[in-house]
């Protein structure tokens, strides 16, 4: 029974570490790319509209 709780804690700690690392990578990526998804989509749509107008 004690062995199971050690394995369970190990799994939970590893899961938490992976999530923390994922969140850290996401935050670093957001710092490199300051635009939000919505801003980027708006920029893409604006460029598409400008291309249609030019044609």
C-alpha positions as a Markdown table, in Angstrom:
| # | Residue | x | y | z |
|---|---|---|---|---|
| 1 | Unk | 0.0 | 0.0 | 0.0 |
| 2 | Unk | 2.8 | 2.4 | 0.9 |
| 3 | Unk | 4.6 | 1.5 | -2.4 |
| 4 | Unk | 1.5 | 2.6 | -4.3 |
| 5 | Unk | 1.3 | 6.0 | -2.6 |
| 6 | Unk | 5.0 | 6.6 | -3.4 |
| 7 | Unk | 4.3 | 5.8 | -7.1 |
| 8 | Unk | 1.2 | 7.9 | -7.0 |
| 9 | Unk | 3.1 | 10.9 | -5.6 |
| 10 | Unk | 5.9 | 10.4 | -8.1 |
| 11 | Unk | 3.3 | 10.4 | -10.9 |
| 12 | Unk | 1.6 | 13.5 | -9.6 |
| 13 | Unk | 4.9 | 15.3 | -9.1 |
| 14 | Unk | 6.0 | 14.4 | -12.7 |
| 15 | Unk | 2.6 | 15.4 | -14.1 |
| 16 | Unk | 2.9 | 18.8 | -12.2 |
| 17 | Unk | 6.4 | 19.3 | -13.5 |
| 18 | Unk | 5.4 | 18.6 | -17.1 |
| 19 | Unk | 2.5 | 21.0 | -16.8 |
| 20 | Unk | 4.8 | 23.7 | -15.3 |
| 21 | Unk | 7.3 | 23.2 | -18.0 |
| 22 | Unk | 4.6 | 23.5 | -20.6 |
| 23 | Unk | 3.3 | 26.7 | -19.1 |
| 24 | Unk | 6.8 | 28.1 | -18.9 |
| 25 | Unk | 7.4 | 27.4 | -22.6 |
| 26 | Unk | 4.0 | 28.9 | -23.5 |
| 27 | Unk | 4.9 | 32.1 | -21.5 |
| 28 | Unk | 8.3 | 32.3 | -23.2 |
| 29 | Unk | 6.6 | 31.9 | -26.6 |
| 30 | Unk | 4.1 | 34.6 | -25.8 |
| 31 | Unk | 7.0 | 37.0 | -24.9 |
| 32 | Unk | 8.6 | 36.3 | -28.3 |
| 33 | Unk | 5.3 | 36.8 | -30.1 |
| 34 | Unk | 3.5 | 39.6 | -28.4 |
| 35 | Unk | 0.3 | 39.6 | -30.5 |
| 36 | Unk | -2.6 | 37.6 | -29.2 |
| 37 | Unk | -4.3 | 35.1 | -31.5 |
| 38 | Unk | -7.2 | 37.5 | -32.1 |
| 39 | Unk | -4.9 | 40.3 | -33.0 |
| 40 | Unk | -3.0 | 38.0 | -35.4 |
| 41 | Unk | -6.3 | 36.8 | -37.0 |
| 42 | Unk | -7.4 | 40.4 | -37.4 |
| 43 | Unk | -4.1 | 41.3 | -39.1 |
| 44 | Unk | -4.4 | 38.3 | -41.5 |
| 45 | Unk | -8.0 | 39.2 | -42.4 |
| 46 | Unk | -7.0 | 42.9 | -42.9 |
| 47 | Unk | -4.3 | 41.8 | -45.3 |
| 48 | Unk | -6.7 | 39.5 | -47.2 |
| 49 | Unk | -9.2 | 42.3 | -47.6 |
| 50 | Unk | -6.5 | 44.7 | -48.8 |
| 51 | Unk | -5.4 | 42.1 | -51.4 |
| 52 | Unk | -9.0 | 41.7 | -52.6 |
| 53 | Unk | -9.4 | 45.5 | -53.0 |
| 54 | Unk | -6.2 | 45.7 | -55.0 |
| 55 | Unk | -7.3 | 43.0 | -57.4 |
